[in-house]
Amino acid sequence: MDFEIPEDIAALLKRLDDFIETTIKPLEQQDDNIRFFDHRREDARTDWERGGLPNEEWEQLLHKTKRLADEAGFYRYPFPKEYGGMEGSNLGMAIIREHLAVKGLGLHNDLQNEHSIVGNNVGLLLMLEYGTEEQKAEWVDDLAEGRKGFAFGITEPDHGSDATHMETNAVRDGDEWVINGEKTWNTGIHKAKYDMVMARTSGKAGDGEGITAFLTPMEADGVKIEEMLWTFNMPTDHGRVSFKDVRVPHASIFGGEGRGLQVVQHFFNENRIRQAASSLGAAQFCVNESVQYAKERKPFGKPLATNQGIQFPLVELQAQCEMLRALIHKTAWQMDKYGAFSVSDKVSMCNYWSNRLCCQAADQAMQVHGGLGYSRHKPFEHIYRHHRRYRITEGAEEIQMRRVAGYMFGFMSQRAPKGVKEAR
């Protein structure tokens, strides 16, 4: 086995670094944009007068950055070549995501809202795989250019991790479907023109099949954003949405009737390995910053770095980073070679462990930096508050561990769900 970073990816990382230094960092400093990243970040990003929504200037800055990255040829790395991409691999995305996160907070990569100069546009990838020709013609270009998008209406107030018992339902009425129900944690719903609403159209509670995805216009009669949910790390772009007798055409079905959950599962593993790599990168950033600070800080006349009480916890974290990096790279490589569902157990291991590790590293960084580490003048509290979310939202730790157990004890198989195309 060759553990060297592939030459093409290494060359891309160098180009990304140059782009960040020549284009992104100057933009970050201009017009006091640094306020979105320094001690003012949470306040600057949040429009407290509009219910805690993201500040419009903040979102416009992110949009501008993505367009600059797109013009430079970086943003579409994972997209197919016919859509301006490089057909980037899972291994490539994992290495890139970690590389960007290791740099810390910045306009190049801000994980609070999945912003990055290298896109992770799950909506577009799903559209390319499962959209009808009519849907592709309507959506693909706008998704690629960031002109239009859709949120994912999966989670319900009374059914969090268990999507198969959802109460939202849709009943056919001629050439239309009538949707009733409620969704929560609809990320990006404050801007999305559409919501991909998962609704039961057949079968019974607990069945994986019989749930259909509908591309539902947010301006349709009967659709209402009930509230935006405030979180540990503000601003909020997570809404609770109700659907009362909402009518949508049959053509709004995405991925086939009764196959909504299976379609979404297609990219779960790819998205989770990328997110795991990002958490690893953030954890490594915390360790790196702590080591540097411990060498410079000299209380009682000697550097903190000479104390084993400082050294040993950071050694433990570094050892975990190294082991996790090896597993993430191996898992991503196997996904590229054998398919995304061939290593579902390893993906879950990488995902839950990296998110937990990131929180541990951020907490230790605060401890090493003392009062300064606890303040907002260092990014560790922000990293902790954000990545604590992923221990729940990317598939709760308990759910991920249950998946691993399912494969270990033979209750589950490493095959794509019925009706799902095996990625790569």
C-alpha positions as CSV (number, residue, x, y, z in Angstrom):
1,M,0.0,0.0,0.0
2,D,1.1,3.5,-0.8
3,F,0.4,6.1,1.9
4,E,1.7,9.1,-0.1
5,I,-0.8,11.7,-1.0
6,P,-1.4,11.3,-4.8
7,E,0.5,13.7,-6.9
8,D,-2.5,15.3,-8.5
9,I,-4.1,16.0,-5.1
10,A,-0.8,17.3,-3.7
11,A,-0.5,19.7,-6.6
12,L,-4.1,20.8,-6.1
13,L,-3.5,21.6,-2.4
14,K,-0.6,23.8,-3.5
15,R,-2.8,25.7,-5.9
16,L,-5.5,26.0,-3.2
17,D,-3.0,27.5,-0.8
18,D,-1.8,30.0,-3.4
19,F,-5.4,31.0,-4.1
20,I,-6.2,31.4,-0.4
21,E,-3.2,33.7,0.1
22,T,-3.6,35.8,-3.1
23,T,-7.4,36.1,-3.3
24,I,-9.3,34.9,-0.1
25,K,-7.1,36.3,2.6
26,P,-7.2,39.9,1.1
27,L,-11.0,39.6,0.9
28,E,-11.1,38.4,4.5
29,Q,-9.3,41.6,5.6
30,Q,-11.1,44.1,3.4
31,D,-14.2,46.1,4.6
32,D,-13.7,44.7,8.1
33,N,-14.8,41.3,6.9
34,I,-12.5,39.9,9.6
35,R,-15.3,40.7,12.1
36,F,-16.9,37.5,11.0
37,F,-13.9,35.5,12.2
38,D,-12.5,37.4,15.2
39,H,-14.0,37.7,18.7
40,R,-17.1,39.4,17.2
41,R,-17.9,36.5,14.9
42,E,-21.1,35.2,16.4
43,D,-22.6,38.7,16.8
44,A,-21.4,39.8,13.4
45,R,-22.9,36.8,11.7
46,T,-26.3,36.9,13.4
47,D,-29.2,39.2,12.6
48,W,-30.7,39.3,16.1
49,E,-33.5,41.6,14.9
50,R,-34.7,38.9,12.4
51,G,-35.0,36.0,14.8
52,G,-31.4,35.0,14.8
53,L,-31.0,34.5,11.1
54,P,-27.7,34.7,9.3
55,N,-26.7,38.3,8.6
56,E,-27.3,39.2,5.0
57,E,-23.8,40.7,4.6
58,W,-22.3,37.5,5.9
59,E,-24.2,35.3,3.5
60,Q,-23.4,37.6,0.6
61,L,-19.7,37.4,1.5
62,L,-19.8,33.6,1.5
63,H,-21.6,33.7,-1.9
64,K,-19.0,36.0,-3.4
65,T,-16.2,33.7,-2.1
66,K,-17.8,30.6,-3.7
67,R,-18.1,32.4,-7.0
68,L,-14.4,33.4,-6.9
69,A,-13.5,29.8,-6.1
70,D,-15.7,28.7,-9.0
71,E,-14.1,31.1,-11.4
72,A,-10.6,29.9,-10.3
73,G,-11.7,26.3,-11.0
74,F,-11.7,24.9,-7.5
75,Y,-15.3,24.9,-6.3
76,R,-16.6,22.1,-8.5
77,Y,-13.8,19.6,-7.7
78,P,-16.2,16.7,-6.9
79,F,-18.6,17.5,-9.9
80,P,-18.5,15.5,-13.2
81,K,-16.4,17.0,-15.9
82,E,-19.4,17.8,-18.1
83,Y,-20.5,20.3,-15.4
84,G,-17.1,21.9,-15.0
85,G,-15.8,19.6,-12.3
86,M,-12.7,17.4,-11.9
87,E,-14.6,14.2,-10.9
88,G,-12.8,14.4,-7.6
89,S,-12.5,11.2,-5.6
90,N,-13.6,10.5,-2.1
91,L,-10.0,10.3,-1.1
92,G,-9.3,13.6,-2.7
93,M,-12.2,15.2,-0.9
94,A,-11.2,13.8,2.4
95,I,-7.6,15.1,2.1
96,I,-8.8,18.5,0.9
97,R,-11.4,18.9,3.6
98,E,-8.9,18.1,6.3
99,H,-6.2,20.4,4.7
100,L,-8.6,23.4,4.7
101,A,-9.9,22.7,8.3
102,V,-6.3,22.5,9.7
103,K,-5.9,26.2,8.7
104,G,-8.5,27.2,11.3
105,L,-11.4,29.6,10.9
106,G,-11.4,31.7,7.7
107,L,-13.2,32.6,4.6
108,H,-11.6,29.7,2.8
109,N,-13.5,27.2,4.8
110,D,-16.1,27.8,7.5
111,L,-17.8,24.6,8.8
112,Q,-20.6,26.3,10.7
113,N,-22.6,26.4,7.5
114,E,-20.6,24.0,5.3
115,H,-19.0,26.9,3.4
116,S,-15.8,26.0,1.5
117,I,-13.9,27.0,-1.6
118,V,-14.2,23.4,-2.6
119,G,-17.9,22.6,-2.7
120,N,-19.8,19.7,-1.1
121,N,-23.0,20.2,-3.1
122,V,-25.0,17.1,-2.1
123,G,-28.1,18.5,-3.8
124,L,-26.4,18.8,-7.2
125,L,-24.9,15.3,-7.0
126,L,-28.3,13.8,-6.1
127,M,-29.9,15.7,-8.9
128,L,-27.4,14.4,-11.4
129,E,-28.0,10.8,-10.3
130,Y,-31.8,10.8,-9.7
131,G,-33.4,13.8,-11.3
132,T,-35.6,13.3,-14.3
133,E,-34.4,14.9,-17.5
134,E,-36.9,17.7,-17.0
135,Q,-35.7,18.3,-13.4
136,K,-32.1,18.3,-14.5
137,A,-32.8,20.9,-17.2
138,E,-34.5,23.1,-14.6
139,W,-32.1,22.6,-11.7
140,V,-28.5,21.6,-12.6
141,D,-27.2,24.9,-13.8
142,D,-28.8,26.9,-11.0
143,L,-27.5,24.5,-8.4
144,A,-24.0,24.6,-9.8
145,E,-24.0,28.4,-9.9
146,G,-25.6,28.9,-6.5
147,R,-28.7,30.6,-7.9
148,K,-31.2,28.1,-6.5
149,G,-31.2,25.3,-4.0
150,F,-33.4,23.1,-1.9
151,A,-33.4,22.2,1.8
152,F,-33.9,18.6,3.1
153,G,-37.2,18.0,5.0
154,I,-36.5,14.7,6.7
155,T,-36.5,15.1,10.5
156,E,-39.7,15.5,12.3
157,P,-40.4,17.0,15.8
158,D,-41.4,13.6,17.2
159,H,-39.1,11.4,15.1
160,G,-35.5,12.5,15.2
161,S,-33.1,9.7,14.2
162,D,-35.9,7.4,13.1
163,A,-37.0,8.6,9.7
164,T,-39.1,5.5,9.0
165,H,-41.8,6.4,11.5
166,M,-42.4,9.9,10.0
167,E,-46.0,11.2,10.3
168,T,-45.8,13.5,7.3
169,N,-47.9,11.9,4.5
170,A,-48.9,12.6,0.9
171,V,-52.1,11.4,-0.8
172,R,-52.5,11.4,-4.6
173,D,-55.4,13.4,-6.0
174,G,-55.3,13.0,-9.8
175,D,-52.1,14.5,-11.2
176,E,-51.4,16.1,-7.8
177,W,-50.3,15.1,-4.4
178,V,-51.6,16.6,-1.1
179,I,-48.9,16.9,1.6
180,N,-49.7,17.2,5.4
181,G,-47.2,17.2,8.2
182,E,-44.3,19.0,9.8
183,K,-40.5,19.0,9.5
184,T,-37.9,20.4,11.8
185,W,-34.1,21.2,11.5
186,N,-34.6,22.2,7.9
187,T,-31.2,23.6,7.4
188,G,-31.0,26.5,4.9
189,I,-34.7,26.9,4.8
190,H,-34.6,30.6,5.3
191,K,-33.2,31.0,1.8
192,A,-34.2,27.8,0.0
193,K,-36.9,28.2,-2.6
194,Y,-37.8,24.5,-2.3
195,D,-37.8,21.9,0.4
196,M,-37.3,18.2,-0.5
197,V,-40.1,16.9,1.7
198,M,-40.0,13.3,2.7
199,A,-43.6,12.0,3.1
200,R,-45.1,8.6,3.5
201,T,-47.1,7.6,0.4
202,S,-47.6,3.9,1.1
203,G,-46.7,1.2,3.6
204,K,-46.7,1.4,7.3
205,A,-44.7,3.2,10.0
206,G,-41.3,1.6,10.3
207,D,-41.0,0.6,6.6
208,G,-38.0,1.9,4.8
209,E,-39.9,1.9,1.5
210,G,-43.0,3.8,0.7
211,I,-41.6,7.2,1.6
212,T,-41.4,9.7,-1.3
213,A,-39.4,12.8,-1.8
214,F,-41.2,15.8,-3.2
215,L,-39.5,19.0,-4.4
216,T,-42.0,21.4,-2.7
217,P,-42.0,25.1,-3.4
218,M,-41.7,27.1,-0.2
219,E,-44.2,29.7,-1.6
220,A,-46.9,27.0,-2.1
221,D,-50.2,27.5,-0.3
222,G,-50.1,25.8,3.1
223,V,-46.3,25.9,3.6
224,K,-45.3,27.9,6.7
225,I,-42.0,28.4,8.5
226,E,-43.2,28.1,12.1
227,E,-39.9,29.1,13.8
228,M,-36.2,29.3,13.4
229,L,-34.5,27.1,16.1
230,W,-31.8,28.9,18.1
231,T,-28.7,26.7,18.6
232,F,-25.5,26.4,20.7
233,N,-23.7,28.1,17.8
234,M,-25.6,31.0,16.3
235,P,-26.8,32.2,13.8
236,T,-29.6,29.8,13.0
237,D,-30.6,28.6,9.5
238,H,-32.6,25.7,10.9
239,G,-36.3,26.0,10.6
240,R,-39.4,24.1,11.7
241,V,-41.9,24.0,8.8
242,S,-45.5,22.9,8.6
243,F,-47.4,21.6,5.5
244,K,-51.1,21.8,5.5
245,D,-53.0,20.5,2.4
246,V,-50.0,21.5,0.3
247,R,-50.6,20.6,-3.4
248,V,-47.7,19.6,-5.6
249,P,-47.7,18.1,-9.1
250,H,-46.8,14.5,-9.7
251,A,-43.7,15.7,-11.6
252,S,-42.3,17.1,-8.3
253,I,-41.5,13.6,-7.1
254,F,-37.7,13.2,-6.9
255,G,-36.0,9.8,-7.3
256,G,-39.1,7.7,-7.8
257,E,-42.3,7.1,-5.9
258,G,-41.7,5.3,-2.6
259,R,-37.9,5.5,-2.8
260,G,-37.2,8.9,-1.1
261,L,-35.1,7.6,1.8
262,Q,-33.1,5.2,-0.3
263,V,-32.1,8.0,-2.7
264,V,-30.9,10.2,0.1
265,Q,-28.9,7.3,1.5
266,H,-26.9,7.3,-1.7
267,F,-24.6,10.1,-0.5
268,F,-24.8,9.6,3.2
269,N,-21.5,7.7,3.3
270,E,-19.7,10.1,1.0
271,N,-20.9,13.1,3.0
272,R,-20.0,11.5,6.3
273,I,-16.4,10.7,5.3
274,R,-15.9,14.3,4.2
275,Q,-17.4,15.6,7.4
276,A,-15.2,13.2,9.4
277,A,-12.1,14.6,7.6
278,S,-13.2,18.2,8.4
279,S,-13.6,17.3,12.1
280,L,-10.2,15.7,12.0
281,G,-8.7,18.8,10.5
282,A,-10.3,21.0,13.2
283,A,-9.0,18.7,15.9
284,Q,-5.5,18.9,14.4
285,F,-5.7,22.7,14.3
286,C,-6.5,22.7,18.1
287,V,-3.5,20.4,18.8
288,N,-1.1,22.4,16.7
289,E,-2.1,25.7,18.3
290,S,-1.8,24.2,21.8
291,V,1.7,22.9,21.1
292,Q,2.8,26.2,19.7
293,Y,1.3,28.2,22.7
294,A,2.8,25.7,25.2
295,K,6.3,26.4,23.8
296,E,5.8,30.2,24.0
297,R,4.0,30.6,27.3
298,K,6.4,30.7,30.3
299,P,4.6,30.8,33.6
300,F,6.9,30.3,36.7
301,G,9.9,31.0,34.5
302,K,9.7,28.0,32.1
303,P,7.7,27.0,29.1
304,L,4.4,25.2,29.6
305,A,5.8,22.6,27.1
306,T,8.2,21.3,29.7
307,N,5.3,20.0,31.9
308,Q,4.2,16.5,31.4
309,G,0.7,17.6,32.5
310,I,0.6,19.6,29.3
311,Q,2.5,17.2,27.1
312,F,0.6,14.0,27.8
313,P,-3.0,15.0,26.9
314,L,-1.7,16.5,23.7
315,V,0.3,13.4,22.9
316,E,-2.9,11.3,23.4
317,L,-4.8,13.6,21.0
318,Q,-2.0,13.6,18.4
319,A,-1.9,9.8,18.5
320,Q,-5.6,9.7,17.9
321,C,-5.4,12.1,15.0
322,E,-2.7,10.0,13.3
323,M,-4.7,6.8,13.7
324,L,-7.9,8.4,12.6
325,R,-6.2,10.0,9.5
326,A,-5.0,6.6,8.4
327,L,-8.5,5.1,8.8
328,I,-10.2,8.0,7.0
329,H,-7.7,7.7,4.0
330,K,-8.1,4.0,3.9
331,T,-11.9,4.2,4.0
332,A,-12.1,6.9,1.4
333,W,-9.8,5.0,-0.9
334,Q,-11.9,1.8,-0.5
335,M,-15.0,3.8,-1.3
336,D,-13.5,4.9,-4.5
337,K,-12.3,1.4,-5.4
338,Y,-15.2,-0.8,-4.2
339,G,-18.2,1.6,-3.8
340,A,-19.6,3.9,-1.2
341,F,-21.6,1.1,0.6
342,S,-18.7,-1.3,0.8
343,V,-17.3,0.2,3.9
344,S,-20.4,1.6,5.7
345,D,-19.1,0.3,9.0
346,K,-15.7,2.1,8.6
347,V,-17.5,5.3,7.6
348,S,-19.5,5.3,10.8
349,M,-16.4,4.6,12.8
350,C,-14.6,7.6,11.2
351,N,-17.6,9.8,11.6
352,Y,-18.5,9.4,15.2
353,W,-14.9,9.2,16.4
354,S,-13.7,12.3,14.5
355,N,-16.5,14.4,15.9
356,R,-15.9,13.3,19.4
357,L,-12.1,13.8,19.0
358,C,-12.7,17.3,17.7
359,C,-14.6,18.3,20.8
360,Q,-11.9,16.7,23.0
361,A,-9.2,18.6,21.2
362,A,-11.0,21.9,21.4
363,D,-11.7,21.4,25.1
364,Q,-8.0,20.6,25.7
365,A,-6.9,23.6,23.7
366,M,-9.0,25.8,25.9
367,Q,-7.4,24.3,29.0
368,V,-3.8,24.8,27.6
369,H,-4.5,28.4,26.7
370,G,-6.2,29.1,30.1
371,G,-8.4,32.1,30.3
372,L,-7.5,33.3,26.8
373,G,-8.6,29.9,25.5
374,Y,-12.0,30.2,27.1
375,S,-12.4,33.7,25.6
376,R,-13.8,34.4,22.2
377,H,-10.4,35.9,21.2
378,K,-9.4,32.3,20.4
379,P,-11.4,30.1,18.1
380,F,-11.6,27.0,20.3
381,E,-15.0,27.7,21.9
382,H,-16.4,28.3,18.5
383,I,-15.0,25.0,17.2
384,Y,-16.3,23.2,20.2
385,R,-19.8,24.6,19.9
386,H,-20.0,23.9,16.2
387,H,-18.6,20.4,16.2
388,R,-20.6,19.3,19.2
389,R,-23.5,19.6,16.8
390,Y,-22.1,16.8,14.5
391,R,-22.1,14.3,17.4
392,I,-25.9,14.5,16.9
393,T,-26.8,15.8,13.4
394,E,-24.6,13.7,11.2
395,G,-26.1,10.6,12.6
396,A,-25.9,10.6,16.4
397,E,-23.0,8.7,17.9
398,E,-25.3,6.1,19.2
399,I,-26.8,5.6,15.8
400,Q,-23.4,5.3,14.2
401,M,-22.3,2.8,16.8
402,R,-25.5,0.8,16.3
403,R,-24.7,0.7,12.5
404,V,-21.2,-0.6,13.3
405,A,-22.6,-3.3,15.6
406,G,-25.1,-4.3,12.9
407,Y,-22.3,-5.1,10.5
408,M,-20.1,-6.7,13.2
409,F,-22.8,-9.1,14.4
410,G,-24.3,-9.8,11.0
411,F,-27.6,-7.9,11.3
412,M,-26.7,-5.7,8.3
413,S,-24.9,-6.1,5.0
414,Q,-22.4,-4.0,3.1
415,R,-24.7,-3.5,0.1
416,A,-26.4,-0.5,-1.3
417,P,-30.1,-0.2,-0.2
418,K,-32.7,-1.6,-2.6
419,G,-33.2,0.8,-5.5
420,V,-30.0,2.8,-4.9
421,K,-27.2,3.1,-7.4
422,E,-23.9,2.1,-6.0
423,A,-21.7,5.2,-6.1
424,R,-18.6,4.7,-8.2
